[in-house]
Amino acid sequence: MSKIIIIAGYTKNSYLKKIRTHFKESEYILACAYTRQSNSDIKKNYLELFDSTYDLTNPADKKRLKEDAESILLVTCTQERDMTAYIEAQLLCGKITDEQAHNYSTLIDKEFFKKSLQKKFPELVPDIHTVTPELLCDLESLTYPLVVKPSGLAGSALVKIVNNAAEFKFHYETFSGLMARFGDEIYHKKVSVVAEAYLSGPQYSMNLYVNAAGEVVFCPLVRVVTPGEFGIDDTYSALQYTTDELSAADLTNLHDSIKKIIAHFKVKNTSMHFDSVLHNGEWKFFEVGLRIGGNRQKLFELYNGMDHFMNDINNRIGKTITIAARERTACIVQKAATKHGTLKQIQYTRTIDELDSSIVTEDKISKIGKVTGPVSTGGGVITRHFVYGKVQDQVVLVSKRLFNEIKIEVA
């Protein structure tokens, strides 16, 4: 009997090719389980790449998925917006229990994740407020700065640091409707708005694999530099670079804190990513995802040649994952517009000097004419580059220089 490999929602065609190559000697069916066919990502031509599909909004398809449970080898997911389909597909085919499905749904929600941990490990998360009509009438009583964000959307979309009640009120009144629309149209779910304590300190992201026994293999640590560190009022990841800059004690504390969270939510047999800040010597976590993480595939390939996606697949079928030693430092450089408007021009100049041993490659350049803006107001990243080389300090210096040299003009 053929085994079924399920992708929850949308993924890159390159990942589908990896699966077909890896399992080419086996009898298998590559299937897609989805909930958001109306979204532009899930189109007919995408679904035609699969041998079978399950529309999780269709009761007949959900019944068929349950009936196929014994044949399903694994379920995976690479998009944050498909996490709901990922959890539902695993539950329907018996890969996770009802309790785990509840825990996972809590884990991927920025509000419920923190409120759950506050009951047992309050030291691991920032203080958080749910925005209600009552809270909006009492904004002057809050301690600032705060980070206002939608609870159920990915990354830094519409996330804003506010320094007083007037800024809080303006951001909420201006963008809460857009947050709700993004939730309805892109994620097919209702989102709440929360305000959490702003915590100073360097930010880090950790990817990892949890096996069926709950054991953890950690990927290379990634330092995340926000535009705020460049004096720009936005909250996306301007730089993400692999690093060994943490002390052994801080790294051990990070690993131990992550393991507490994994045990608390009873997570098994999945990939995860954790976003955190080292605040006054303590680790605080503001987001967790049950997937391999955006753009980490290429970042880790440049770091040591590892195949992050195939590690995810192999972990799910019980193979042991090992992480090779560092070969080079790799960095993602991203930049968004600083004001809202129509994209008119993108310009930058590479400086040629003794640091040119660090290699720069273009990954994304948005089309002129696109309507855009800061990520905190619903815009997106306009440019993405990868920088890599043998010497970490040089790679970081070249990356920062590149970020500063990129000029994005909107009108």
C-alpha positions in Angstrom: 0.0 0.0 0.0 1.3 3.4 -0.9 2.2 5.8 1.9 0.7 9.3 1.9 2.9 12.4 2.5 0.8 15.4 3.3 1.8 19.1 2.9 -0.6 21.4 4.8 -1.4 24.3 2.6 1.1 26.1 0.4 4.8 25.3 0.0 7.6 26.0 -2.5 7.8 23.8 -5.6 11.4 23.2 -4.7 10.3 21.4 -1.5 7.9 19.2 -3.4 10.7 18.2 -5.8 12.9 17.3 -2.8 10.2 15.0 -1.5 9.8 13.3 -4.9 13.5 12.8 -5.2 13.9 11.5 -1.7 11.1 9.0 -2.0 11.5 8.1 -5.7 12.3 4.4 -4.9 9.1 4.1 -2.7 5.4 3.9 -3.4 4.0 7.1 -2.1 1.2 9.6 -2.7 2.0 13.3 -2.3 -1.1 15.1 -1.1 -2.1 18.6 0.0 -4.5 19.3 2.9 -5.7 22.9 2.8 -8.3 25.3 4.2 -7.8 28.4 2.2 -8.3 27.6 -1.5 -9.8 31.1 -2.0 -6.4 32.7 -1.2 -4.2 33.4 -4.1 -1.5 31.0 -2.7 -3.8 27.9 -3.1 -4.7 27.9 -6.8 -5.7 25.1 -9.1 -2.3 25.0 -10.8 -0.6 24.6 -7.4 -3.0 21.8 -6.4 -2.2 20.0 -9.7 1.3 19.4 -8.4 -0.1 16.8 -6.1 -1.3 13.3 -6.5 -4.2 13.9 -4.2 -5.8 16.7 -2.2 -8.0 17.1 0.9 -10.1 20.2 1.2 -10.5 20.6 5.0 -13.6 22.8 4.5 -15.3 19.8 2.8 -16.8 17.2 5.2 -16.4 14.5 2.6 -12.7 15.2 2.3 -12.3 15.3 6.1 -14.0 11.9 6.3 -11.6 10.5 3.6 -8.6 11.8 5.4 -9.7 10.0 8.5 -10.2 6.8 6.5 -6.7 7.2 5.0 -5.1 7.5 8.5 -3.2 4.2 8.5 -1.5 5.1 5.2 -0.4 8.5 6.1 3.4 8.6 6.6 3.7 12.2 7.8 2.1 15.7 7.7 4.3 18.8 7.4 3.9 22.5 6.9 6.1 25.4 5.9 3.8 28.5 6.0 2.7 30.2 9.2 -0.7 31.0 7.7 -1.3 27.2 7.2 -0.8 26.2 10.8 -4.5 25.7 11.4 -4.7 23.2 8.5 -1.5 21.5 9.7 -3.0 21.0 13.2 -6.4 19.8 11.8 -4.8 17.4 9.3 -2.7 15.8 12.0 -5.7 15.5 14.3 -7.9 13.9 11.6 -5.4 11.3 10.8 -4.4 10.5 14.4 -0.9 11.9 14.4 -1.8 14.0 17.4 -4.4 13.8 20.2 -7.3 16.2 21.0 -5.2 17.5 23.8 -2.2 18.1 21.6 -4.4 19.9 19.0 -5.6 22.2 21.7 -2.1 22.8 23.0 -0.7 23.4 19.5 -3.5 25.9 18.7 -2.7 27.7 21.9 1.0 27.7 21.2 0.8 29.4 17.8 -1.4 32.2 19.1 0.6 35.1 20.5 -2.0 35.9 23.1 -2.9 32.5 24.4 0.7 31.3 24.3 1.8 33.9 26.8 -1.3 33.6 29.0 -0.8 29.8 29.2 2.9 30.2 30.2 2.1 33.0 32.7 0.3 30.4 34.8 3.4 28.2 35.2 6.5 30.0 33.9 5.6 33.7 34.1 9.4 34.5 34.0 9.5 33.3 30.3 7.1 35.8 28.7 6.4 39.5 28.8 3.3 40.9 30.5 0.4 41.1 28.2 -3.0 42.9 27.9 -5.8 42.0 25.6 -7.2 45.1 23.9 -10.8 45.5 25.0 -13.2 48.5 25.0 -12.5 48.8 28.7 -8.8 48.9 28.2 -9.1 51.5 25.4 -10.8 53.8 27.9 -7.9 53.4 30.4 -4.8 53.7 28.2 -3.2 56.3 30.4 -2.9 53.8 33.2 -0.7 51.4 31.3 3.1 51.3 31.5 4.9 52.2 28.3 6.5 51.4 25.9 4.2 48.6 24.7 4.2 46.5 21.6 0.7 46.4 20.0 0.2 43.4 17.7 -2.5 41.1 16.2 -2.5 37.8 18.1 -2.9 35.4 15.2 -0.9 36.8 12.3 2.6 35.8 11.3 5.8 37.8 11.9 5.8 41.6 12.3 2.8 42.4 10.2 1.0 45.5 11.8 3.2 45.2 14.9 4.0 48.6 16.4 6.0 49.9 19.4 4.0 52.7 21.1 5.4 55.0 23.7 2.2 56.6 25.1 -1.6 56.4 25.1 -1.9 58.7 22.1 0.3 56.5 19.9 -1.5 53.4 21.2 -4.9 54.9 20.3 -3.8 56.0 16.9 -2.3 52.7 15.9 -5.3 50.7 17.1 -7.9 53.0 15.5 -6.0 53.1 12.2 -5.0 49.5 11.8 -7.2 47.2 13.9 -9.7 46.9 11.0 -6.8 45.9 8.7 -5.7 43.3 11.2 -9.2 41.8 11.3 -9.3 41.8 7.4 -5.9 40.1 7.2 -7.2 37.4 9.6 -10.4 36.8 7.7 -8.9 36.9 4.2 -5.5 35.4 4.6 -5.7 33.2 7.7 -9.4 32.4 7.7 -9.7 33.1 11.5 -10.6 35.9 13.9 -7.7 37.7 15.5 -7.6 39.7 18.7 -5.3 42.6 19.4 -2.8 42.5 22.3 -0.4 44.9 23.9 2.7 43.4 25.6 5.5 45.0 27.5 8.4 46.1 25.3 11.6 44.4 26.4 14.9 45.8 25.5 17.8 43.6 24.5 19.2 41.6 21.6 16.7 39.3 19.8 17.4 35.8 18.8 15.6 33.0 16.9 16.1 29.3 17.4 14.9 26.6 15.0 14.8 23.0 16.2 13.4 19.5 15.6 11.4 17.6 18.3 11.3 13.9 17.7 8.5 11.4 18.6 10.0 11.0 22.1 10.1 14.7 22.8 13.9 14.9 22.4 15.2 18.1 20.9 17.9 18.8 18.2 18.8 22.5 18.0 19.7 24.3 14.8 22.2 27.1 14.5 21.3 30.1 16.6 20.2 33.2 14.7 20.6 36.8 15.8 17.7 39.0 14.7 18.4 42.7 14.2 15.3 45.0 13.9 15.2 48.3 12.0 15.0 49.9 15.5 18.7 49.1 15.8 19.3 51.3 12.7 17.1 54.1 14.1 14.1 53.2 11.9 10.7 52.9 13.5 9.6 49.5 12.3 9.7 46.0 13.8 10.5 43.4 11.1 13.8 41.5 10.9 16.3 43.7 9.0 19.1 41.3 9.6 19.1 37.6 10.5 22.5 36.0 10.9 23.9 32.8 12.3 26.0 33.5 15.3 28.1 32.0 18.1 28.2 35.3 20.1 26.3 34.0 23.1 28.1 32.8 26.2 27.9 29.1 27.1 25.7 30.0 30.1 23.3 32.1 28.1 23.0 29.4 25.4 22.4 26.7 28.0 19.7 28.8 29.6 18.1 29.4 26.2 18.0 25.7 25.5 16.6 24.9 29.0 13.9 27.5 28.7 12.8 26.2 25.3 12.6 22.7 26.6 10.3 23.9 29.4 8.0 25.3 26.8 8.0 22.2 24.7 7.2 20.0 27.7 4.5 22.4 28.9 2.7 22.2 25.6 3.5 18.5 25.1 4.9 19.0 21.6 6.3 16.0 19.7 7.4 15.1 16.2 7.6 18.5 14.6 9.8 21.3 13.6 9.6 24.5 15.6 11.0 28.1 15.8 11.2 30.3 18.8 11.6 34.1 18.8 13.0 35.6 22.0 14.9 38.5 23.6 17.7 38.4 26.1 16.4 41.0 28.5 18.5 41.9 31.6 20.1 38.4 31.5 16.7 36.5 31.2 15.1 34.9 28.2 11.7 36.1 27.2 9.7 34.5 24.4 7.2 36.4 22.2 6.4 33.9 19.4 6.6 30.2 18.6 5.8 28.4 15.4 5.4 24.8 14.4 7.3 24.9 11.1 10.8 25.3 9.7 10.7 29.1 9.7 10.8 31.6 6.9 14.0 31.8 4.7 15.9 29.5 7.0 16.4 26.8 4.4 18.8 29.0 2.4 20.3 30.6 5.5 21.3 27.2 6.9 22.5 25.9 3.5 24.9 28.8 3.4 25.9 28.2 7.0 27.0 24.6 6.8 25.2 22.9 3.8 22.4 21.5 5.9 19.0 20.8 4.3 16.5 22.2 6.8 13.4 21.0 5.0 14.7 17.4 4.6 15.7 17.4 8.2 12.1 18.2 9.0 10.9 15.3 6.8 13.5 12.8 8.2 12.7 13.8 11.8 9.0 13.0 11.3 9.8 9.5 10.0 12.0 8.6 12.9 15.5 9.3 11.5 18.2 10.8 13.8 19.1 14.4 12.9 22.6 15.7 13.4 23.8 19.2 12.8 27.2 19.7 11.2 29.8 22.2 12.4 29.8 25.8 11.2 31.5 26.4 7.8 30.7 30.1 7.4 28.4 32.9 8.8 25.3 33.6 6.7 23.0 36.6 7.0 19.6 37.6 5.5 19.3 41.4 4.8 15.8 42.7 4.3 14.5 46.2 3.9 11.0 47.8 3.7 9.9 51.3 2.8 9.7 53.8 5.6 6.6 55.5 4.4 3.4 54.5 2.6 3.1 55.0 -1.2 3.8 53.5 -4.6 7.2 52.1 -5.1 9.2 54.3 -7.5 12.8 53.3 -7.2 15.2 50.9 -5.5 18.9 51.9 -5.4 22.0 50.6 -3.7 25.7 50.5 -4.4 28.1 47.7 -3.4 31.3 49.0 -1.9 34.3 47.1 -3.1 37.1 46.9 -0.4 38.9 44.4 1.8 35.6 43.1 3.0 34.6 41.9 -0.4 35.4 38.3 0.6 31.9 38.3 2.0 29.6 37.3 -0.9 26.3 39.1 -1.5 23.4 37.6 -3.5 20.0 39.1 -4.4 17.0 37.0 -3.4 14.0 39.4 -3.7 13.5 42.8 -5.4 9.9 44.0 -5.6 8.4 45.3 -8.8 8.3 49.1 -9.3 4.7 50.3 -9.1 3.8 48.2 -6.1 1.8 49.9 -3.3 3.8 49.4 -0.1 4.8 50.9 3.3 6.3 50.1 6.6 5.7 46.5 7.8 4.0 48.0 10.9 1.4 49.6 8.7 0.7 46.5 6.6 3.5 46.9 4.0 6.1 44.3 3.3 9.8 43.7 2.7 10.9 45.2 -0.6 14.4 43.7 -0.9 16.1 40.6 0.4 19.8 39.7 0.1 21.9 36.9 1.5 25.4 37.7 2.6 27.9 35.0 3.6 31.6 34.5 4.4 34.1 32.9 6.7 34.5 35.7 9.2 31.4 36.6 11.2 32.4 40.2 12.0 33.0 40.9 8.4 29.7 39.4 7.3 27.8 41.4 9.8 29.6 44.6 8.9 29.0 44.1 5.1 25.3 43.3 5.9 24.8 46.4 8.0 26.5 48.5 5.3 24.3 47.0 2.6 21.1 47.7 4.6 22.1 51.3 5.1 23.0 51.7 1.4 19.7 50.4 0.0 17.4 53.4 -0.8 13.7 52.8 -1.4 11.7 55.6 -2.9 7.9 55.7 -2.7 5.5 58.5 -3.8 
